[in-house]
C-alpha cells in the first residue's frame, strides 16, 4: 500500500525563483525612474509635480511604461505563487488565499494601465482626457489595493506567525497613510487643485510600493503539512490485498494461543 501526497504549492526552489523575479524587476524598475528624473530635471519639479509628467520629456513615456511593466511582472510572480497555494488550500476548505491572488491580478492590470495611458500635459485646462482619467484612477487603485492584499495574506498560513504580525502592522501603516493622503487630495483635485508637495508624496508612495512587493515575496514559504488537506490512502495499481494470507495468519495465531492454554493446564 502506498500513499500519494500532493506536491507543495511553494517549494523552496520556487520561493527563491519568485524572490529573484521580484527583486530583479523591482531593482530594474527603479532605473527608468531615475533616468526620467535626470532627463526632466529642468522641466519637472519633483517636489510638486507627479511622476506622470515625465511622460512629456524625451523618452519619458517609454521609461514610465517600462517601470510599470516591470512592477506588473513582479506582482504577477507573487500572485502566481499565491494562486498555486490557494488551489491546495481550497481542497481543505480554506479559501483565504484566493482573494489576495485575485487582487494581485487586478494590481497587475492597474500597473499596465498606468504605463499605457499617460496623463494630460502640465498646464492643460478644462476637463481631463479619458487617458488621464484612466491613468489617475489606475494609479490610485494600485496604491490603495496593495495594503489590502497584505492584510489578506497576513491572515493565511502561507507565512509564519511572526511574519503575520509584521505584515499586518506594515499593511495597516501603509493603509492609514494612503487613506490620509486620499482624504486630503481627492477633495482638492475635485476643486482643481492638489495636495501640497504632491510630487514628493507620490514618489515616497512609489518607493513604498516597490518595497512592499519585495517584503511580500520574501515572506513566501513552502507549504507545511498542516496547510494541506489530509491525503486518502490509495493502493498501488495492480496490487490487491491477499485475504487468504491474512486468514492463514489468523488461524496460526489462534492455534498458538490454544497450544499455550493446553500447556498451562497440564
Secondary structure, 3 states (H helix, E strand, C coil): CEECCCCCCCCHHHHHHHHHHHHHHHHHHHHHHHHHHHHCCCCCCCCCCCHHHHHHCCCHHHHHHHHHHHHHHHHHHHHHHHHHHHHHHHHCCCCHHHHHHHHHHHHHHHHHHHHHCCCCCCCCCCCCCHHHHHHHHHHHHHHHHHHHHHHHHCCCCCCCHHHHHHHHHHHHHHHHHHHHHHHHHHHHHHCCCCCCCHHHHHHHHHHHHHHHHHHHHHCCCCCCHHHCCCCCEECCCCCCCCHHHHHHHHHHHHHHHHHHHHHHHC
